[in-house]
């Protein structure tokens, strides 16, 4: 097995004519010792789309996010963010990327505004620019009225919206969210998903939303179904359902994640 980095082919002029994908993943594999977490994963996300990365717990979603965000280095395969190859142009690629990880990371003793301004400073923003961006992203997630509240006084759903606002501070074009509704009730989950979908519609944001929850998938979404480290299906949800010969995404997902031995994968 080749464990060396595989570069993308050189860009063609038409790639830059407005059709450049938000994210391209090509032949990506990753292992933890002898345990393979991802195997030859390839997919692309078009700009200004909401794409669900759908997989059971243990499917490899978090490993994939760790590689896209460069927490781990990709040794086999390639990743490109808006045309910028992550291995060769990490600065250009990552500045176009915003991330909301599964674990909560707000400082509970700071106010909402202080959390955002601290994060802005880490991105080299200060003063008027940082304050204006903080106000703008809080308005985008409908939390302007809570900016002076301490983070610990927010609900779980409101904390998630602050983390989304924080991820948008540097004006990324692609937003990654790793199981963003874990631990939230059904109302808060729907609220978060609704806010992010509105950002796609109003701001032209591109989104990769990782989840194992079928009810977070909309018929209008794009989907990448990941199972045991491999892509089982991708495309518009309607296309994934039709290709599986199922009535809905729940039925399609059940078929795609059902092993030949008759057991559902981990």
HUFENSUL-V456067 format. One line per field, one symbol per residue. ss: DSSP state (H for helix, E for strand, L for the rest). Layout:
ss = ???
This chain:
ss = LLLLLLLLLLLLHHHHLLLLLLEEEEEEEEEELLEEEEEEEEEEELLLLEEEEELLLLLLHHHHHHHHLLLLLLLEEEEEELLEELLLLHHHHHLLEEEELLLLLLLLLLEHHHHHHHHHHHLLLLHHHHHHHHHHHHHHLLLHHHLLLEHHHLLHHHHHHHHHHHHLLLLLLEEEEELLLLLLLHHHHHHHHHHHHHHHHHHLLEEEEEELLHHHLLLLLEEEEEELLEEEEEEEHHHHHHHHLLLLHHHHHHHHLELLLLLELL
